Each structure stands twice: as C-alpha cells, then as structure tokens.
Amino acid sequence: MSKHATPHTPEPGKDAGTSEIQADIETTRAELGQTVEQLSERLDVKAQAKRKADAYKAHAVEAVDSTKRQVLGVVAATGAKTRELTGSGEADPAADRRRGGITLGSAALFVCALIAGVLIWRRRATAHKTSLPTRADIVKQMRSARKNTLELSRKTGIQRR
C-alpha cells in the first residue's frame, strides 16, 4: 500500500439499513475526493516544478552559507598566520576580514573576467561558424546550379557536354 492509499471499507450487506448505506456513500465520497486530490497533485506539473525549484534554491543558499563560513574561517586563519609570521601582535578580526575581502574580491573579479572572456570567445566562435558555409550548403548550391544549368540548356536548346 502506498503512502497516499486510503483504506477501503467493506460495502454494507444486503440487509443493511438506510443509515448504513448513506454512511457508506459518504465514506466512498470522501475516499474518492482524496483520490482526486492525490491525482490532481501528481498531475500539477507547475506545482511540482516550483517545489523542486524551492528545494534547489534552499540547497544553494545552504551551500553558499557553508562556503561563506569556510572562507571566513580561512581568512581568519590566514590573518592569524600572517600576524604570527610578521610578529604584528594582537588579532584584529576587522582587519583580517578586510584583507580577506580584498583577496575574495580579487578572486571574484578574476572569475567574472574569466566567464566574460569565455562567453565572448564562444560568441565569436559561433559567429565565425555561421559565416562559413557548411558542406551541406555547398552540396545544395551545386545541385541548384546543375538544375539551373539543365533548365537553361533546355530553354536555349544548347546541349550540355
């Protein structure tokens, strides 16, 4: 039995009274209503897509938060190590975050520039591909030229060699 299945109650016997039959009808209606609701839920693609998108969004937010915590931990550890190596003394979390922010900002800028470069490169490559005729285009043009030559030779009466 699936998680959405409703238990089926036995039908009233031949000697059942009116109240028992009416109660059975009401139970059947309720079961039928639940079945219809379950079917409509399964067939509602938009709602399923929204639930799935919400789940992916929640997962992405969780991943971003986790990554942010890890990066801040690395920034703090890097700041502590820097202070240790330079002998600068006491910890300054705000300065560590600023240094980490600069590093993180530089990395983000680099990634954005890299993505922009790849997109420009792909667009230019696609534009170049579309500007050159494909083999199929050349074959099509050759067939068309042959056809035009045959039609022209028929019209003018000149035989093709």
Sequence and secondary structure as in RCSB ss.txt:
>XXXX:A:sequence
MSKHATPHTPEPGKDAGTSEIQADIETTRAELGQTVEQLSERLDVKAQAKRKADAYKAHAVEAVDSTKRQVLGVV
AATGAKTRELTGSGEADPAADRRRGGITLGSAALFVCALIAGVLIWRRRATAHKTSLPTRADIVKQMRSARKNTL
ELSRKTGIQRR
>XXXX:A:secstr
  TT         TT  HHHHHHHHHHHHHHHHHHHHHHHHHH HHHHHHHHHHHHHHHHHHHHHHHHHHHHHHH
HHHHHHHHHHHT  S  HHHHHHHHHHHHHHHHHHHHHHHHHHHHHHHHHHHHHHHS  HHHHHHHHHHHHHHHH
HHHHHHT    
